[in-house]
Amino acid sequence: MRLNVPRAVRVGHSVTLECDYDLETAPLYSVKWYRGPDEFYRYVPKEEPPTRVFPLPGLHVDVSPLIYTDL
C-alpha cells in the first residue's frame, strides 16, 4: 500500500488524497479516510451506495473525480 497525502494544505486550497494498493487476489474490504479521530470518507465496495462522505467543519469532499482500480 502507498499513501500520497500532503503534510499540510493552505486554508481554502484543494488537495488530492491517493491510496494505491495491490491485494493480489484478495477482495478489497474498505478504504477509509480520517482527519484526526474523525472519519470523513468511506468506500466499501459491497455496500450500497459504496461511497459515503461524513460532514466535518472546514472540509469538502468532491467525489466526482474518484477512480477505483485494481493494480
C-alpha positions as CSV (number, residue, x, y, z in Angstrom):
1,M,0.0,0.0,0.0
2,R,1.2,3.5,-0.8
3,L,-0.4,6.7,0.5
4,N,0.0,10.1,-1.1
5,V,-1.1,12.7,1.4
6,P,0.4,16.2,1.8
7,R,1.7,17.1,5.2
8,A,-0.2,20.5,5.2
9,V,-2.6,22.4,3.0
10,R,-3.3,26.1,2.9
11,V,-6.8,27.1,4.0
12,G,-9.1,27.3,1.0
13,H,-6.8,25.2,-1.2
14,S,-7.7,21.8,-2.7
15,V,-5.8,18.6,-2.2
16,T,-5.9,15.1,-3.8
17,L,-5.6,12.1,-1.5
18,E,-4.4,8.8,-3.0
19,C,-4.2,5.3,-1.7
20,D,-2.6,2.8,-4.1
21,Y,-2.8,-0.9,-3.1
22,D,-2.2,-4.3,-4.5
23,L,-4.3,-7.0,-2.8
24,E,-3.2,-9.7,-5.4
25,T,-6.3,-11.9,-5.4
26,A,-8.0,-10.8,-2.2
27,P,-11.1,-8.6,-2.5
28,L,-11.0,-5.0,-1.1
29,Y,-13.0,-4.7,2.1
30,S,-12.8,-0.9,2.6
31,V,-10.9,2.4,2.3
32,K,-11.4,5.0,5.0
33,W,-10.0,8.5,5.4
34,Y,-9.8,10.4,8.7
35,R,-8.8,13.8,9.8
36,G,-7.6,13.3,13.4
37,P,-10.1,10.9,15.0
38,D,-13.0,11.8,12.7
39,E,-13.8,9.7,9.6
40,F,-14.8,11.9,6.6
41,Y,-14.8,9.4,3.7
42,R,-15.5,5.6,3.4
43,Y,-15.5,3.3,0.4
44,V,-16.9,-0.2,0.9
45,P,-17.5,-1.9,-2.4
46,K,-20.1,-4.4,-1.1
47,E,-22.3,-1.6,0.5
48,E,-25.0,0.3,-1.4
49,P,-24.0,3.0,-2.0
50,P,-20.3,2.0,-1.8
51,T,-19.2,5.6,-1.1
52,R,-20.1,7.6,2.0
53,V,-19.0,11.1,3.0
54,F,-19.3,12.3,6.6
55,P,-19.5,16.1,7.1
56,L,-16.7,17.8,9.0
57,P,-16.4,21.6,9.5
58,G,-14.0,23.1,7.0
59,L,-13.8,20.0,4.8
60,H,-15.5,19.5,1.5
61,V,-15.1,16.1,-0.3
62,D,-15.7,16.1,-4.1
63,V,-16.3,12.5,-5.1
64,S,-16.8,13.3,-8.8
65,P,-13.1,12.6,-9.8
66,L,-12.8,9.4,-7.8
67,I,-11.2,6.5,-9.6
68,Y,-11.3,2.9,-8.3
69,T,-8.9,0.5,-9.9
70,D,-7.1,-2.7,-9.1
71,L,-3.4,-2.6,-9.7
